């Protein structure tokens, strides 16, 4: 499931409107709509605020399936930290790719 679908699904499970999620996360309703439709990708600080508002961990927000046992060992923590780093790198790569695409579009529009 992609990021926008994850945000929308969790919001809907809580029976929240986009406006309500926007209000408690410090975003606008338009931003939430753009995030859910994948028109925009939220930056990490916004992802963090959305995670806090939705009461989920950041890994869940970006699509990781985090299921920890009640007893967490150091190895469990290291594995979870590694998963988080991998997902963060993947997110950053996707954002960088999208930025390059946008720069190409802008550059082309300026030429026209």
VOPAGU-2260 file (C-alpha; in pm, 1 decimal, decimal comma):
REM VOPAGU-2260
SITE   aa  ch    i         X         Y         Z
SITE  UNK   A    0       0,0       0,0       0,0
SITE  UNK   A    1     136,1     342,7     -88,5
SITE  UNK   A    2     178,9     629,9     155,5
SITE  UNK   A    3    -133,5     821,2      55,8
SITE  UNK   A    4    -353,0     511,8      79,0
SITE  UNK   A    5    -208,5     430,1     420,0
SITE  UNK   A    6    -286,6     776,4     554,5
SITE  UNK   A    7    -638,0     767,9     406,1
SITE  UNK   A    8    -711,2     417,3     534,2
SITE  UNK   A    9    -604,9     491,3     891,4
SITE  UNK   A   10    -790,4     823,6     889,8
SITE  UNK   A   11   -1107,0     653,5     765,0
SITE  UNK   A   12   -1074,0     371,8    1020,4
SITE  UNK   A   13   -1084,6     643,0    1287,1
SITE  UNK   A   14   -1389,5     800,6    1115,8
SITE  UNK   A   15   -1201,6    1129,7    1081,9
SITE  UNK   A   16   -1250,2    1385,3     810,1
SITE  UNK   A   17    -952,9    1526,3     622,8
SITE  UNK   A   18   -1027,5    1858,3     793,9
SITE  UNK   A   19   -1005,3    1702,4    1138,8
SITE  UNK   A   20    -676,8    1526,5    1062,2
SITE  UNK   A   21    -544,6    1852,3     918,5
SITE  UNK   A   22    -638,9    2044,5    1231,5
SITE  UNK   A   23    -475,2    1802,3    1476,2
SITE  UNK   A   24    -162,4    1751,7    1263,6
SITE  UNK   A   25     -94,8    2117,2    1184,6
SITE  UNK   A   26    -163,8    2076,5     812,7
SITE  UNK   A   27    -434,5    2213,1     589,4
SITE  UNK   A   28    -719,8    2005,4     450,8
SITE  UNK   A   29    -580,5    2068,3     102,0
SITE  UNK   A   30    -244,4    1922,8     206,1
SITE  UNK   A   31    -409,1    1610,6     348,1
SITE  UNK   A   32    -604,5    1569,0      25,0
SITE  UNK   A   33    -286,8    1604,6    -182,7
SITE  UNK   A   34     -98,1    1357,3      37,9
SITE  UNK   A   35    -376,6    1098,5      17,5
SITE  UNK   A   36    -406,8    1134,5    -360,5
SITE  UNK   A   37     -26,3    1108,2    -395,2
SITE  UNK   A   38     -22,5    1449,4    -561,9
SITE  UNK   A   39     229,3    1557,0    -298,8
SITE  UNK   A   40     466,5    1368,5     -69,3
SITE  UNK   A   41     490,6    1506,4     284,3
SITE  UNK   A   42     835,0    1594,5     415,3
SITE  UNK   A   43     967,6    1400,6     715,3
SITE  UNK   A   44     861,8    1656,3     980,4
SITE  UNK   A   45     506,6    1652,8     839,9
SITE  UNK   A   46     511,4    1271,6     828,6
SITE  UNK   A   47     611,9    1277,1    1192,2
SITE  UNK   A   48     321,4    1508,3    1282,0
SITE  UNK   A   49      78,5    1290,3    1086,0
SITE  UNK   A   50     208,7     981,7    1265,2
SITE  UNK   A   51     158,2    1147,0    1601,8
SITE  UNK   A   52    -191,0    1263,2    1508,6
SITE  UNK   A   53    -289,2     917,9    1379,7
SITE  UNK   A   54    -125,4     755,0    1685,0
SITE  UNK   A   55      95,8     526,6    1475,8
SITE  UNK   A   56     469,8     497,2    1438,0
SITE  UNK   A   57     646,0     661,7    1146,5
SITE  UNK   A   58     732,4     322,0     996,7
SITE  UNK   A   59     363,5     236,2     972,3
SITE  UNK   A   60     294,9     568,8     805,0
SITE  UNK   A   61     545,3     495,5     529,8
SITE  UNK   A   62     423,1     141,8     483,1
SITE  UNK   A   63     624,8     -79,1     714,5
SITE  UNK   A   64     458,7    -361,6     899,2
SITE  UNK   A   65     590,1    -323,2    1250,7
SITE  UNK   A   66     476,6    -588,4    1492,4
SITE  UNK   A   67     685,2    -598,6    1805,8
SITE  UNK   A   68     640,5    -844,6    2087,8
SITE  UNK   A   69     582,7    -713,3    2438,7
SITE  UNK   A   70     937,1    -813,3    2530,9
SITE  UNK   A   71    1177,7    -618,2    2312,1
SITE  UNK   A   72    1536,5    -733,8    2299,2
SITE  UNK   A   73    1836,4    -538,2    2176,4
SITE  UNK   A   74    1834,4    -747,3    1857,4
SITE  UNK   A   75    1467,4    -657,8    1801,7
SITE  UNK   A   76    1547,2    -291,7    1847,3
SITE  UNK   A   77    1839,8    -310,2    1605,2
SITE  UNK   A   78    1623,8    -487,7    1345,6
SITE  UNK   A   79    1347,2    -229,1    1379,8
SITE  UNK   A   80    1598,1      55,3    1358,5
SITE  UNK   A   81    1747,3    -102,0    1046,7
SITE  UNK   A   82    1400,0    -135,5     886,9
SITE  UNK   A   83    1330,3     227,8     967,9
SITE  UNK   A   84    1658,6     341,5     811,2
SITE  UNK   A   85    1590,2     134,2     499,8
SITE  UNK   A   86    1242,5     282,0     465,5
SITE  UNK   A   87    1374,1     632,7     525,3
SITE  UNK   A   88    1635,3     588,4     254,0
SITE  UNK   A   89    1369,9     453,2      18,5
SITE  UNK   A   90    1144,4     748,5      94,8
SITE  UNK   A   91    1426,8     996,2      37,6
SITE  UNK   A   92    1516,8     828,4    -292,5
SITE  UNK   A   93    1153,6     848,5    -404,7
SITE  UNK   A   94    1138,1    1213,9    -305,0
SITE  UNK   A   95    1462,0    1288,4    -489,2
SITE  UNK   A   96    1331,9    1110,5    -799,9
SITE  UNK   A   97    1007,4    1309,9    -783,6
SITE  UNK   A   98    1200,8    1636,9    -739,6
SITE  UNK   A   99    1408,6    1560,4   -1049,1
SITE  UNK   A  100    1092,8    1490,3   -1247,0
SITE  UNK   A  101     941,3    1817,2   -1129,6
SITE  UNK   A  102    1256,1    2011,2   -1217,6
SITE  UNK   A  103    1245,6    1864,8   -1569,8
SITE  UNK   A  104     881,8    1968,1   -1607,1
SITE  UNK   A  105     954,3    2319,4   -1481,5
SITE  UNK   A  106    1258,2    2354,0   -1703,9
SITE  UNK   A  107    1056,2    2240,1   -2005,4
SITE  UNK   A  108     775,0    2483,4   -1921,8
SITE  UNK   A  109    1022,1    2771,3   -1895,8
SITE  UNK   A  110    1154,9    2689,2   -2244,9
SITE  UNK   A  111     803,4    2689,1   -2392,7
